[in-house]
Amino acid sequence: MTYCPFPASVPKRASRLAAALSAVALAAALGACSGASDGVPPPAPSAVAKPADAPAAPPAATTDAAPAAPDRPALKIATVDGKTFDLAARRGHWVVVNFWATWCGPCLKEMPDLDAFDAARDDVEVVGLAYEEIEPQAMRAFLARHPVHYPIAIVDTYDPPADFPTPRGLPMTYLIAPDGRVAREFLGPVTPDALTAAIADPAADAAGAGAAAKAGVKTGE
């Protein structure tokens, strides 16, 4: 499995009672997506994760941006280091907005690549949005074991960022152009090469992704 799928449509405000009742089933269903590698059990997945009997979303590494989303999404969110990440303040830079979770194995494999890409390019900034229920203290402890240098924020799964669609799976990455527009979306782990190609020629990347999708070929993996 190259990513951890969610249902195709998830309400932005889920029932906390439903979350409690489905926790055991969700943990079993997401066994293949477990990211624990240091002997410490990962936090329980939130209620937005895929139910045990839900069909898996079709795999696709890169897709066109959702038409319902704003052209220039806003994102202002507190990070676990006590600062605030404001997407609007990053105009003039490429920004990689990466939705992930501590229990998502593909997400954890992707993080070192994103960290290296962020460090290597002055024109790129990365932000990680943890799409799960986890306390800031637990997240800081997790990041001590899996360190990255880019900012990490915890998304309220009952009130997620309004300008970004509910992720269809994790990891889900949005490449934001210097003018604030969504240039590309990537479902599943994204590589530095794929990001570099998208930054170099976003229009060509979009055309190639569309042709590959019609042919049933995965790209960007």
N, C-alpha and C positions, 0 to 999 in steps of 0.2 A: 504494500500500500504506500503510495507516494505522498498522500496527505490524509488528514483525519476528517472525514466528511461530517457535515451537519445536514439536517433536513433542508429541502429547497426553500422553505419559508418558515421563519421562526418569529413569533411575536416579539416586539421590542420590550414588552413588560410581561414576563412569565409569572406564573403562580408559584409562590414560595412553597405552598403545600405540595404542589405537583413536583417541585424540585426535591423535596424531602422524600416523597413516596417513590421516586424513580432513581434515587441515588445508586442503589445496589445494581439495578439493571444497567444503568449507564456505565458504571465501572467495569462490568463484565463486557459490555459491547465495545468499549474502547480499549480493551486489553492489547490489541494490536498496535494502538497508538501510544502506549505507555512510553514515557521518556526517562524513567528512573534508571540511572546507570551507576549510582554511587551508593547503593544499598539503602537509600532513604526513600520511603514510599512517596510518590507524587501526590499533590493535593487532589481531593476528589473533584472530578469534572463538574462544571456547572450544568444547570438545567437546559442550557441551549445545545448541549452535545447531542449526538445522534442516538435516538432510542434503539433498543436492541432489535426491534422488528422493522425499522425503517430501511427502505432501499438505499443502497449506496449511490451517491452522486457519480455521474460519469466522469472519469479522470480527464483533466485538461490542465496543462501547465500554464497557459496564458490565454486570456480572453479579452474581448473588447469591453470597455467600461460600460457599466450598467446605465441605460439611457435615463433612468429616473433620478440618478444622482446628480447633484449640482456640478456644473463645469469646474467651478473653483470651490471645493469643499473647505469648510472651516473646521478647525480642530484646535481646541485650547483645553489642556488637561494637565492635572498635577502629576508629577513623576515621583517615583519612590525615593529619590534623593532629596525631596523637599522643594524642588524647583517647579517651574511651569513651562510646558512645551506649547508654543503658539505657532501653528503652521503659517499664519499670515506674516509673521515676523521673519520667515525664511524665504521670502520672495527674492529671486535672484539666484537661488540655489535649487538643485534637484533634491527632492526629499523622498526617501523610501519609507513608506508607512507600512509596517509589518505587523499584522495580527497573528498572534501565536498563543501558546499555553504551555505551562510547565509539564503537563501530562502528554504532550504531543511529541512523539519521537522524531518525526520529520522536521519539526520546528527546531528542536535542539541540535540536530545535525546541521541545520542551515545557519544557526547563529554565528559560529566562528567565521563563516564566509562573509556574512553581513558586516561583522565587526571589522574584518580586514578591509573590506571594500570601503567602509566609512572612514577608516584611518588613512587609506591610500589616496583618497580624492578630496581636494579642498572644495570642489564644487558640489559635493554630495553630503547630505546629512541623513542619518537613519534614526528612526524612532520605533521602538517596540511597544505594541499595545497588547497586554496580556488579557485575553478574552476568557476570563474565568473568575470564579469566586475564590479569592485568596487574600489574606490579610497582608498589609504592607510589610510587617515584620517577617512573615513567612517568605514573602517574595525577596526581601533583602538577604535572608539566609540562603535562599535558593541561588541568588545571583553571586553570593560569595563562593559557591561551589561551581557555578557556571558563569564566570565573569564576562561581561561585555562592556565596552566603553561608551556606547551610545545610550541615550536616555530610555528608561523603561517606565511605562505607566500601566496602571491596572484599570481596565474598562469595567464600568458598572454594567453587567449583562442585562439588568432590568431597565437601564436607561443609557444605552450605548450612544456614541457620537451620531448625531442626527444626520450628518451629511455623508456618512459612509453606510452602504448597505450592510445588513447582517451577513457575516461571512458564510459562504456556502460550505466552507471547509477550512482547515488550518494546516499549514500556514497560508494566509492570504495577504498578498502584498500589492500596494498601490504605488506606482511611480508618479510623483507629482513634478510637473515641469516648473522651470523658474518663474513662469507667469501665473502659477497657481492652479493650472489645469491638470486634470488627471490624464496622464499620457498613456499609461499602460496599467493593466491588472495582471497579476500572476497567481494562479491557484496551485498550491504545492510549492516545494522548495525552489527558490530562485537562485541562480548562480551569478557570480560577478560578471561572467561573460554575457549572460542574457541581459543584465542591467546595462552593461557597457554598450551593447548593440542597440538597445532601446534608446539610450541617451544619445548615441551617435546619429541615429536616424529613426525617430519614433514612427514616422509615417511608413517607412519601409518595413519596420518591425510589425506594425499593425497589419499591413497587407499580407506579409508572410504568414502571420498567425492565422488570418482569416482563411487563406488558401489551405493551410495545414489542417484547420478544423474541418473544412469541407471534405478533405481527403481522409479524415479520420486519423491523422498523424499527430502525435504529441510533439510539442516544441518546448524549449526552455528548460529541459531537465538536464 
